[in-house]
């Protein structure tokens, strides 16, 4: 599945180990489209959690 959105990274959370073999990380993007800004939360899982690290 693919989803594209443009915005500013508003907040990134720490990676959470849900179980010994599963981890997840959430982040929030500020999207300024239309009259009102919107905050959209996304979740990364497993090996993709490191994508937000420099």
MMTF fields as JSON, N, C-alpha, C and O atoms, coordinates in Angstrom:
{
  "mmtfVersion": "1.0.0",
  "mmtfProducer": "UNKNOWN",
  "numBonds": 215,
  "numAtoms": 216,
  "numGroups": 54,
  "numChains": 1,
  "numModels": 1,
  "chainsPerModel": [1],
  "groupsPerChain": [54],
  "chainIdList": ["A"],
  "bondAtomList": [4, 2, 8, 6, 12, 10, 16, 14, 20, 18, 24, 22, 28, 26, 32, 30, 36, 34, 40, 38, 44, 42, 48, 46, 52, 50, 56, 54, 60, 58, 64, 62, 68, 66, 72, 70, 76, 74, 80, 78, 84, 82, 88, 86, 92, 90, 96, 94, 100, 98, 104, 102, 108, 106, 112, 110, 116, 114, 120, 118, 124, 122, 128, 126, 132, 130, 136, 134, 140, 138, 144, 142, 148, 146, 152, 150, 156, 154, 160, 158, 164, 162, 168, 166, 172, 170, 176, 174, 180, 178, 184, 182, 188, 186, 192, 190, 196, 194, 200, 198, 204, 202, 208, 206, 212, 210],
  "bondOrderList": [1, 1, 1, 1, 1, 1, 1, 1, 1, 1, 1, 1, 1, 1, 1, 1, 1, 1, 1, 1, 1, 1, 1, 1, 1, 1, 1, 1, 1, 1, 1, 1, 1, 1, 1, 1, 1, 1, 1, 1, 1, 1, 1, 1, 1, 1, 1, 1, 1, 1, 1, 1, 1],
  "groupList": [{"groupName": "UNK", "atomNameList": ["N", "CA", "C", "O"], "elementList": ["N", "C", "C", "O"], "formalChargeList": [0, 0, 0, 0], "bondAtomList": [1, 0, 2, 1, 3, 2], "bondOrderList": [1, 1, 2], "singleLetterCode": "X", "chemCompType": "L-PEPTIDE LINKING"}],
  "groupTypeList": [0, 0, 0, 0, 0, 0, 0, 0, 0, 0, 0, 0, 0, 0, 0, 0, 0, 0, 0, 0, 0, 0, 0, 0, 0, 0, 0, 0, 0, 0, 0, 0, 0, 0, 0, 0, 0, 0, 0, 0, 0, 0, 0, 0, 0, 0, 0, 0, 0, 0, 0, 0, 0, 0],
  "groupIdList": [1, 2, 3, 4, 5, 6, 7, 8, 9, 10, 11, 12, 13, 14, 15, 16, 17, 18, 19, 20, 21, 22, 23, 24, 25, 26, 27, 28, 29, 30, 31, 32, 33, 34, 35, 36, 37, 38, 39, 40, 41, 42, 43, 44, 45, 46, 47, 48, 49, 50, 51, 52, 53, 54],
  "secStructList": [7, 7, 7, 7, 7, 7, 7, 3, 3, 3, 3, 3, 7, 7, 7, 3, 3, 3, 3, 6, 6, 3, 3, 3, 3, 3, 3, 3, 3, 3, 3, 7, 7, 1, 1, 1, 7, 3, 3, 3, 3, 3, 3, 3, 3, 4, 4, 4, 4, 4, 4, 4, 7, 7],
  "xCoordList": [0.849, 0.0, 0.896, 1.922, 0.513, 1.308, 0.428, -0.714, 0.975, 0.242, 1.237, 2.287, 0.924, 1.818, 1.132, -0.032, 1.876, 1.368, 2.57, 3.673, 2.349, 3.412, 3.061, 1.919, 4.03, 3.822, 5.092, 6.146, 4.977, 6.109, 5.994, 4.904, 7.146, 7.165, 6.919, 7.73, 5.818, 5.445, 6.019, 6.566, 5.893, 6.39, 6.692, 5.955, 7.789, 8.08, 8.244, 8.897, 7.653, 7.672, 8.776, 9.303, 9.112, 10.117, 9.544, 8.331, 10.431, 10.025, 9.574, 10.258, 8.426, 7.879, 7.992, 7.588, 8.538, 8.585, 7.308, 7.147, 6.404, 5.111, 5.266, 4.693, 6.051, 6.408, 7.887, 8.553, 8.399, 9.807, 10.106, 11.239, 9.112, 9.354, 8.6, 8.58, 7.982, 7.214, 7.484, 7.425, 7.786, 8.001, 7.25, 7.02, 6.868, 6.109, 6.571, 7.06, 6.407, 6.769, 5.76, 5.4, 5.304, 4.329, 4.978, 5.952, 4.419, 4.854, 3.673, 2.705, 3.758, 2.666, 3.18, 4.243, 2.416, 2.729, 1.713, 0.515, 2.191, 1.317, 1.098, 2.041, -0.15, -0.512, -1.28, -2.334, -0.744, -1.374, -2.053, -1.522, -3.209, -3.975, -5.357, -5.951, -5.857, -7.166, -7.07, -6.007, -8.168, -8.218, -7.652, -7.209, -7.659, -7.267, -6.137, -6.195, -5.119, -4.06, -4.586, -5.454, -4.048, -4.466, -3.243, -2.194, -3.388, -2.346, -2.752, -3.831, -1.87, -2.168, -1.125, 0.078, -1.595, -0.693, -0.513, -1.469, 0.738, 1.091, 1.847, 2.335, 1.933, 2.647, 3.582, 3.205, 4.808, 5.789, 5.924, 5.796, 6.181, 6.35, 7.619, 8.12, 8.112, 9.27, 10.499, 10.873, 11.137, 12.377, 12.175, 13.152, 10.958, 10.693, 10.748, 10.745, 10.798, 10.859, 12.087, 12.053, 13.153, 14.396, 14.372, 15.322, 13.34, 13.287, 13.291, 13.716, 12.84, 12.798, 14.111, 14.281, 15.034, 16.32, 17.264, 17.245, 18.103, 19.053, 20.13, 20.993],
  "yCoordList": [-1.167, 0.0, 1.233, 1.259, 2.239, 3.458, 4.667, 4.737, 5.616, 6.833, 7.974, 7.881, 9.06, 10.205, 11.429, 11.7, 12.173, 13.41, 14.336, 13.875, 15.631, 16.594, 17.417, 17.847, 17.632, 18.429, 18.491, 18.013, 19.081, 19.192, 18.124, 17.804, 17.581, 16.638, 17.426, 18.272, 17.157, 17.887, 17.212, 17.882, 15.888, 15.157, 13.724, 13.1, 13.214, 11.789, 11.179, 11.749, 10.033, 9.339, 8.291, 7.927, 7.817, 6.763, 5.434, 5.224, 4.561, 3.222, 2.435, 2.416, 1.791, 0.978, -0.496, -0.911, -1.272, -2.719, -3.3, -3.385, -3.696, -4.24, -5.655, -6.002, -6.465, -7.811, -8.006, -7.081, -9.198, -9.466, -9.388, -9.103, -9.634, -9.679, -8.609, -8.648, -7.655, -6.625, -5.257, -5.078, -4.284, -2.915, -1.952, -2.236, -0.805, 0.202, 1.593, 1.788, 2.557, 3.946, 4.844, 4.613, 5.873, 6.807, 8.158, 8.524, 8.897, 10.26, 11.064, 10.506, 12.385, 13.283, 14.267, 14.865, 14.425, 15.362, 16.493, 16.255, 17.724, 18.89, 19.149, 19.462, 19.019, 19.219, 20.529, 20.693, 21.455, 22.769, 22.851, 23.461, 22.246, 22.316, 22.857, 22.496, 23.711, 24.296, 25.411, 26.005, 25.693, 26.794, 26.441, 27.33, 25.178, 24.77, 23.741, 22.791, 23.928, 22.906, 21.638, 21.692, 20.514, 19.234, 18.469, 18.473, 17.82, 16.96, 15.519, 15.076, 14.792, 13.419, 12.501, 12.719, 11.477, 10.535, 9.291, 8.752, 8.856, 7.65, 6.708, 7.106, 5.45, 4.454, 3.662, 3.228, 3.485, 2.629, 1.355, 1.389, 0.238, -1.023, -1.731, -1.519, -2.571, -3.429, -2.648, -1.668, -3.046, -2.417, -0.993, -0.26, -0.592, 0.767, 1.822, 3.019, 1.393, 2.332, 3.234, 4.363, 2.76, 3.53, 4.579, 5.354, 4.633, 5.598, 7.046, 7.928, 7.314, 8.685, 9.129, 10.311, 8.21, 8.561, 9.089, 8.62, 10.085, 10.632, 9.65, 9.964],
  "zCoordList": [0.0, 0.0, 0.0, 0.679, -0.751, -0.849, -0.58, -1.034, 0.165, 0.493, 0.485, 1.121, -0.23, -0.287, 0.273, -0.022, 1.094, 1.662, 1.87, 2.168, 1.713, 1.957, 3.174, 3.337, 4.016, 5.211, 6.035, 5.616, 7.205, 8.125, 9.198, 9.672, 9.568, 10.68, 11.956, 12.332, 12.616, 13.828, 15.075, 15.951, 15.15, 16.325, 15.933, 15.169, 16.468, 16.302, 17.679, 18.552, 17.86, 19.136, 19.132, 18.081, 20.312, 20.444, 19.939, 19.934, 19.522, 19.108, 20.334, 21.357, 20.221, 21.308, 20.943, 19.856, 21.85, 21.664, 22.242, 23.46, 21.364, 21.801, 22.353, 23.387, 21.642, 22.106, 21.795, 21.331, 22.047, 21.744, 20.257, 19.867, 19.427, 17.983, 17.202, 15.972, 17.892, 17.183, 17.791, 19.007, 16.914, 17.367, 16.463, 15.288, 17.027, 16.285, 16.708, 17.821, 15.797, 16.067, 15.377, 14.223, 16.088, 15.524, 15.283, 15.941, 14.324, 14.068, 13.561, 13.045, 13.713, 13.337, 12.296, 12.46, 11.229, 10.145, 10.177, 10.33, 10.033, 9.908, 8.427, 7.701, 7.978, 6.571, 6.466, 7.081, 5.686, 5.541, 4.179, 3.251, 4.063, 2.82, 3.146, 4.162, 2.295, 2.564, 3.585, 3.766, 4.248, 5.207, 6.576, 7.304, 6.936, 8.282, 8.231, 7.45, 9.054, 9.114, 9.786, 10.656, 9.368, 9.939, 10.428, 9.783, 11.561, 12.101, 11.819, 12.212, 11.13, 10.734, 11.37, 11.222, 12.077, 12.747, 11.879, 11.323, 11.781, 11.037, 11.962, 13.02, 11.54, 12.327, 11.421, 10.333, 11.898, 11.232, 12.057, 13.281, 11.395, 12.117, 11.661, 10.557, 12.548, 12.343, 11.866, 12.509, 10.764, 10.314, 9.791, 9.637, 9.52, 9.029, 10.141, 9.854, 11.391, 12.519, 12.44, 12.93, 11.839, 11.752, 10.643, 10.53, 9.834, 8.732, 9.209, 8.462, 10.41, 10.923, 11.553, 11.85, 11.759, 12.355, 11.276, 10.138, 11.653, 10.654, 10.279, 9.459]
}
